[in-house]
Amino acid sequence: MHNHPSGDPPPSEADIKVTRDLIRGGQLLKIEVLDHIVMGQTGEGQKGYTSLRELGYFFA
């Protein structure tokens, strides 16, 4: 998990790349990466985070 100081929680291209690298590295070490969460601030009624698992960046 990490935050975006801009307050915008959608993942950057770098976040997506790091997530894929962590998943591959975890597979080699037999460690399951459960999710990668990006924290931010959003308007009322919106989530203040983005889950890369929810967005489909993790293997089924």
Phi, psi and omega in degrees: 000142172207171180246159171255112181303337178292341182089357182267109188281347179300144184289145174276170175300323179295321177299317181295316179297314180297320179300313179298319178296319179294321178297313180298315179297319178298320179298319178297324182266002182060041176241123181276126173272119187279322182189168171227115184253134174248121180269151177193189177240138178227177179290172181300136180085358179250154177291145177265021180208166172229133177259121178291334175295314179299329180279354175092019180274000178253151180284147180284000000 
